Amino acid sequence: MIKAYLEIDENLLDELEEILYEFAPHNWILYFNHSKNCTKLEGFFENLDVAVEDFKRITGTTNLKHLPCLLFENVDEEDWKNAYKKHFHPWGINNFHWVPIWCKENYSVPVDHLKLYLDPGMAFGTGNHETTKLCLQSIVDLYQKTSGEFKQSFLDVGCGSGILAMTASILGFREVDAIDNDPLAIKVSQENALLNNIENVHFDTKCLNTLNTFKKYDCVVANIQADILQNNAEHLINLLNEKAYLILSGILSVESQKIKCYYEDLLSKSNFTFKYENKIMNEWSLSMFQIR
């Protein structure tokens, strides 16, 4: 097993983070090294050739092709499997806590609070990325301000580790579906559901455009890239129940107005009336449409 790594200039961080998000899931980790006051890109691969090819894949068409050369070192299988753990720590919103399973014994959750234990593995979705945090904030806010009648059906598009779907289940959604086109993500999601004894979430390896629109949902969350959100806008809208919520994330702030206008136009043509809300965290944006 090979570890590939290099230091990243802070001026390139935003661009690199955007690229890594678009390629998720992948083998790369971007993290700040406090002891050396620098940011590192780190990835784990079967051999050197695979590492080099994957690095070219994520950097070849951007300014990042001017990055310094990768450095390499051999690691054993166990180090690779556990590498992501040092970057994932417990965190919470209001009375909901997301806790790495390896912190279960040391992290105290108040008796009257809600919790979700996670082992994200190499799947996208620890909750640490802004796009996921924006979604979780929106879901928790909806839970607090809506009635029980609303919380019937929930769809998570691009579920990654399953964090959004399982959060919805714990918050009271009765029927939860979650899809991802990556079989590894579905495997990780199912394992996380077992960790939490969650039985009402149905995970499926499936692409968004293959979903049957005869089934409608009270809340649809799609945390994927902006271009995919735009290309599949009509399909997502057709999945909405009456008085549903559509939550779109994975959108750079500079792209948010374009996505907003595109969806508003389609919703209006479909004779929907709606309320729009926008949330921003750093350079990322979330768009939420409440159907009325």
C-alpha positions in Angstrom: 0.0 0.0 0.0 1.3 3.5 -1.0 0.6 6.8 0.7 0.9 9.8 -1.7 1.1 13.3 -0.2 2.3 16.9 -0.7 1.9 20.3 0.9 -0.7 22.7 -0.6 -0.3 26.5 -1.0 -3.3 28.2 0.8 -4.1 30.1 -2.4 -5.0 26.8 -4.1 -7.1 25.4 -1.3 -10.5 26.5 -2.5 -9.9 25.2 -6.0 -8.6 21.9 -4.8 -11.5 21.4 -2.4 -14.0 22.1 -5.2 -12.3 19.5 -7.4 -12.1 16.8 -4.6 -15.8 17.4 -3.9 -16.7 16.9 -7.6 -14.7 13.6 -7.7 -16.1 12.2 -4.5 -15.9 9.4 -3.5 -12.1 9.2 -3.9 -9.0 8.2 -2.0 -7.7 11.7 -1.1 -7.9 13.6 2.2 -7.3 17.3 2.6 -6.3 18.4 6.1 -4.5 21.1 8.1 -1.4 20.0 9.9 -1.3 22.1 13.1 2.2 21.0 14.2 3.7 22.2 10.9 1.2 25.0 10.1 0.5 23.7 6.6 -2.2 22.0 4.6 -1.6 18.6 3.1 -3.2 16.5 0.5 -2.9 12.8 1.3 -4.1 9.7 -0.5 -3.8 5.9 -0.2 -3.4 3.6 -3.1 -2.6 0.0 -4.1 0.6 1.0 -5.8 2.6 4.0 -7.1 1.2 3.9 -10.7 -2.4 4.0 -9.5 -1.5 7.0 -7.2 0.2 8.9 -10.0 -2.7 8.3 -12.5 -5.3 9.4 -9.9 -3.4 12.5 -9.1 -3.3 13.4 -12.8 -7.0 12.8 -13.0 -7.9 15.4 -10.4 -5.3 18.0 -11.3 -4.6 17.7 -15.1 -6.9 20.4 -16.4 -6.5 23.1 -13.8 -3.9 25.4 -12.3 -3.2 22.6 -9.9 -1.1 20.9 -12.5 1.6 23.3 -11.2 1.6 21.7 -7.8 4.9 20.2 -6.5 5.6 16.6 -7.2 4.0 14.0 -5.0 6.0 12.3 -2.3 5.4 8.6 -1.5 5.9 6.2 1.4 4.9 2.6 2.0 2.2 1.9 4.6 0.6 -1.3 5.9 -3.1 -2.2 5.2 -4.2 -1.3 8.7 -2.8 2.3 8.6 -4.6 2.8 5.3 -7.9 1.6 6.7 -7.8 3.9 9.7 -6.2 7.0 8.1 -9.4 8.9 7.8 -10.2 8.6 11.6 -7.8 11.3 12.7 -9.8 13.9 10.6 -13.3 13.1 11.9 -14.4 14.3 15.4 -17.8 14.5 17.2 -19.9 17.6 16.5 -23.5 18.7 16.9 -26.3 21.0 16.0 -28.7 22.0 18.9 -29.6 18.7 20.5 -28.4 16.4 17.7 -24.9 14.8 17.8 -22.9 13.1 15.1 -20.3 10.8 16.7 -17.5 8.7 15.2 -18.1 5.1 16.4 -14.5 5.0 17.8 -15.4 7.9 20.1 -18.6 6.3 21.4 -17.1 5.4 24.8 -15.4 8.8 25.4 -18.0 11.3 24.0 -20.9 12.0 26.4 -24.3 12.6 24.8 -26.9 14.1 27.2 -29.8 11.6 27.9 -32.4 13.8 26.2 -30.4 14.5 23.1 -30.3 12.7 19.8 -27.2 11.0 18.3 -25.9 9.2 15.3 -22.8 7.0 15.3 -20.8 6.9 12.1 -18.0 5.1 10.5 -17.7 6.8 7.1 -14.8 4.8 5.9 -13.7 6.2 2.5 -17.3 7.2 1.5 -18.2 10.9 1.3 -20.2 12.2 4.3 -18.6 12.7 7.7 -20.6 15.9 8.2 -17.5 17.9 8.3 -17.8 19.3 4.8 -19.8 22.5 4.4 -22.2 21.0 1.9 -23.2 18.2 4.3 -23.3 20.6 7.3 -25.7 22.9 5.4 -28.0 19.9 4.7 -27.9 18.7 8.3 -28.7 22.2 9.6 -31.7 22.4 7.2 -33.0 19.0 8.2 -32.7 19.7 11.9 -34.4 23.1 11.5 -37.3 21.5 9.6 -37.7 19.0 12.3 -38.1 21.7 14.9 -40.6 23.9 13.0 -42.8 21.4 11.1 -45.6 19.1 12.2 -45.6 15.3 12.4 -47.7 15.1 9.3 -44.9 16.5 7.2 -42.3 13.8 8.3 -43.6 10.9 6.3 -41.2 10.3 3.4 -37.6 11.4 2.8 -35.2 10.9 -0.1 -31.4 11.3 0.1 -29.8 11.6 -3.4 -26.1 10.8 -3.3 -26.1 9.4 0.2 -22.4 8.8 0.7 -22.0 7.5 4.2 -25.8 7.6 4.8 -25.5 10.5 7.3 -28.4 12.6 5.9 -30.8 9.6 5.5 -30.1 8.2 9.0 -30.4 11.7 10.5 -33.9 12.0 8.9 -34.9 8.6 10.3 -33.8 9.5 13.9 -35.7 12.8 13.5 -38.9 11.0 12.8 -39.3 10.4 9.1 -41.2 7.2 8.7 -40.1 6.1 5.3 -36.6 6.9 4.1 -34.9 6.1 0.8 -31.3 6.7 0.0 -29.4 6.2 -3.3 -25.9 6.5 -4.6 -24.3 5.4 -7.8 -21.2 4.1 -5.9 -21.7 0.6 -4.4 -19.1 1.3 -1.8 -21.1 4.2 -0.5 -24.2 1.9 -0.2 -22.2 -0.7 1.7 -20.9 1.9 4.1 -24.4 3.3 4.6 -25.9 -0.1 5.4 -23.1 -0.8 7.9 -23.8 2.6 9.6 -27.5 1.8 9.8 -26.7 -1.4 11.6 -24.5 0.5 14.0 -27.5 2.6 15.0 -30.2 -0.1 14.8 -32.0 1.9 12.0 -34.3 -0.3 10.0 -36.6 2.1 8.1 -34.0 3.4 5.6 -33.8 1.6 2.2 -30.4 2.1 0.6 -30.0 1.3 -3.1 -27.2 1.6 -5.7 -28.9 3.7 -8.3 -28.5 6.8 -10.5 -30.9 9.8 -10.0 -32.3 9.6 -13.5 -33.5 6.0 -13.0 -35.7 6.8 -10.0 -39.4 6.1 -10.5 -41.2 9.4 -10.3 -44.5 7.7 -9.4 -43.3 7.7 -5.8 -43.4 11.2 -4.2 -41.6 12.5 -1.2 -42.2 15.1 1.5 -38.5 16.0 1.6 -35.9 15.5 -1.1 -32.3 16.3 -0.4 -29.7 16.2 -3.2 -26.1 16.9 -2.0 -24.4 16.6 -5.4 -22.6 18.8 -7.9 -24.3 21.9 -9.4 -24.2 20.6 -13.0 -25.9 17.4 -12.0 -28.5 19.3 -10.1 -29.3 21.4 -13.1 -29.2 18.4 -15.6 -31.7 16.5 -13.4 -33.8 19.4 -12.2 -37.0 18.3 -13.8 -36.6 14.7 -12.5 -36.1 16.0 -8.9 -39.1 18.3 -9.1 -41.2 15.4 -10.3 -40.3 13.5 -7.1 -42.0 16.1 -4.9 -45.1 15.6 -2.9 -47.6 18.4 -2.3 -46.2 20.9 0.3 -42.8 19.2 0.0 -39.3 20.5 0.7 -36.5 20.3 -1.9 -33.0 20.9 -0.5 -30.1 21.3 -3.0 -26.5 21.4 -1.9 -23.1 20.9 -3.4 -23.4 24.3 -4.9 -20.6 26.9 -4.9 -21.8 30.3 -3.8 -20.9 31.7 -7.2 -23.3 29.1 -8.8 -26.2 29.6 -6.5 -28.0 32.3 -8.4 -27.9 30.3 -11.6 -29.3 27.2 -9.8 -32.0 29.3 -8.1 -33.2 30.9 -11.4 -33.1 27.5 -13.2 -35.3 25.8 -10.6 -37.6 28.7 -10.1 -38.3 28.7 -13.8 -39.1 25.0 -13.9 -41.2 25.1 -10.7 -43.3 28.0 -12.1 -43.8 26.2 -15.4 -45.1 23.2 -13.4 -47.6 25.5 -11.7 -45.9 25.2 -8.3 -46.0 28.0 -5.8 -43.0 28.0 -3.5 -40.9 29.8 -1.0 -37.1 30.0 -1.6 -34.4 30.1 1.1 -30.6 30.3 0.6 -27.9 29.4 3.2 -24.2 30.0 2.8 -21.2 28.5 4.6 -17.8 29.7 3.4 -17.8 29.3 -0.4 -20.6 26.8 -0.4 -24.3 27.4 -0.8 -27.6 25.5 -0.2 -30.9 26.2 -1.9 -34.2 25.2 -0.3 -37.6 25.3 -2.0 -40.7 24.9 0.1 -43.7 23.9 -2.1 -47.0 25.5 -1.0 
